[in-house]
């Protein structure tokens, strides 16, 4: 069909020259692809990364706390808060500001899920500051994956069904 790559490129160039709309379309497509590539690269570079340990500076040196030790401490603390069953605990971010992400199931309780989650979050922050000795408390994010609560979630507020 084409004897060489040069003939193929010349043929494509002639097609583009004959149709100016095609050249604009291809240029726009190339710009969109370049922007998408740059955004994907930036998202990859600045993604939250998992921490393997937390380093707590002290007067006599550094204390390195492994992520598994923190996961175990959070799961042990969750035994006192029966409203939640902890699935996964992840450390994200960079030192000294890190985020503790807790994925849990909601088992129900005497209060709403937001009140119970705030209590659990406060207990985790208190544990991190007191037991582990971190000066800056971690940002604690609780994510509810499933709800096993017996009580249905009710809508509070006014609702007008008339149109």
C-alpha positions in Angstrom: 0.0 0.0 0.0 2.6 2.6 1.1 6.2 2.1 0.2 7.6 3.9 3.2 6.7 5.9 6.2 7.4 9.1 4.4 4.7 8.5 1.8 2.3 7.7 4.6 3.0 10.9 6.4 2.8 12.9 3.2 -0.6 11.3 2.4 -1.9 12.3 5.9 -0.5 15.8 5.5 -2.3 16.2 2.1 -5.6 15.0 3.7 -5.2 17.6 6.5 -4.3 20.4 4.0 -7.4 19.6 1.9 -9.7 19.8 4.9 -9.0 22.6 7.4 -11.7 21.4 9.8 -9.8 18.1 10.2 -6.6 20.0 11.1 -8.4 22.0 13.8 -10.1 18.9 15.1 -6.9 17.0 15.4 -5.1 19.9 17.0 -8.0 20.2 19.6 -7.8 16.5 20.2 -4.1 16.6 20.7 -4.4 19.5 23.2 -7.1 17.7 25.1 -5.0 14.6 25.3 -2.0 16.6 26.5 -4.1 18.3 29.2 -5.5 14.9 30.3 -2.0 13.4 30.5 -0.7 16.3 32.6 -3.7 16.1 35.0 -3.2 12.3 35.4 0.5 12.9 36.1 -0.3 15.5 38.7 -2.9 13.3 40.4 -0.3 10.5 40.5 2.4 12.7 42.0 0.2 14.4 44.6 -1.9 11.4 45.7 -2.1 10.6 49.4 0.4 8.0 50.3 0.3 5.4 53.0 2.7 5.9 55.9 4.6 2.9 57.3 5.4 4.6 60.6 5.0 7.8 62.6 8.1 9.5 63.9 7.6 11.3 67.2 10.5 13.6 68.2 11.6 13.7 71.8 14.4 15.1 73.9 16.4 11.9 73.9 15.8 11.0 70.2 13.1 9.9 67.9 10.3 7.4 68.7 9.2 5.4 65.6 5.7 4.0 65.9 4.8 1.4 63.3 1.5 1.7 61.4 0.5 -1.8 62.6 0.9 -0.7 66.2 -1.5 2.2 65.6 -3.9 -0.1 63.8 -3.9 -2.4 66.7 -4.4 0.4 69.2 -7.4 1.8 67.2 -9.0 -1.7 66.9 -8.5 -2.2 70.6 -10.1 1.2 71.3 -13.0 0.2 69.0 -13.9 -2.7 71.3 -15.0 -0.1 73.8 -17.2 1.6 71.2 -19.6 -1.2 70.3 -21.4 0.9 67.7 -18.5 0.4 65.3 -16.8 -2.7 63.9 -13.4 -1.5 62.5 -12.6 -3.0 59.1 -9.4 -1.2 58.1 -7.1 1.5 59.6 -4.8 3.4 57.2 -2.2 6.1 57.8 -2.0 8.7 55.0 -0.1 11.8 54.3 3.4 13.1 55.3 5.1 13.8 58.6 4.2 15.7 60.8 0.7 16.2 59.5 -0.9 12.9 58.8 -4.4 11.5 58.4 -5.8 8.4 60.0 -8.5 6.9 57.9 -10.8 4.4 59.7 -13.2 2.2 57.6 -15.9 0.7 59.9 -19.3 -0.9 59.9 -22.1 0.8 62.0 -23.8 -1.7 64.3 -26.4 0.8 65.8 -26.5 2.4 69.1 -28.3 4.7 71.5 -27.6 7.8 69.4 -27.3 8.8 65.8 -24.3 7.7 63.7 -22.9 11.2 63.5 -22.9 11.6 67.3 -21.3 8.2 67.8 -18.7 8.8 65.1 -17.8 12.1 66.8 -17.3 10.3 70.1 -15.2 7.6 68.5 -13.2 10.2 66.6 -12.5 12.1 69.8 -11.5 8.9 71.6 -9.0 8.1 68.8 -7.5 11.6 68.9 -7.2 11.4 72.7 -5.5 8.0 72.4 -3.1 9.3 69.8 -2.1 12.3 71.9 -2.0 10.6 75.3 -0.9 7.0 74.8 1.3 7.4 71.8 2.7 10.9 72.7 2.1 12.6 69.4 2.0 16.4 69.8 -0.1 17.2 66.8 -3.2 15.0 66.7 -3.9 13.3 63.5 -6.8 14.2 61.3 -9.2 11.3 61.9 -11.6 10.4 59.1 -14.3 7.7 59.9 -15.9 6.1 56.8 -19.0 4.0 57.3 -19.0 1.1 54.8 -22.2 -0.8 56.0 -24.9 -0.3 58.5 -26.3 -3.2 60.5 -28.5 -0.9 62.6 -32.0 -2.2 63.4 -33.6 1.2 63.4 -34.3 2.6 60.0 -32.8 6.0 59.1 -35.5 8.6 59.4 -35.9 11.9 57.5 -36.2 14.9 59.9 -37.5 18.1 58.5 -40.4 19.3 56.4 -41.3 17.8 53.1 -43.8 19.3 50.7 -45.3 16.7 48.3 -47.7 19.1 46.5 -46.6 20.4 43.1 
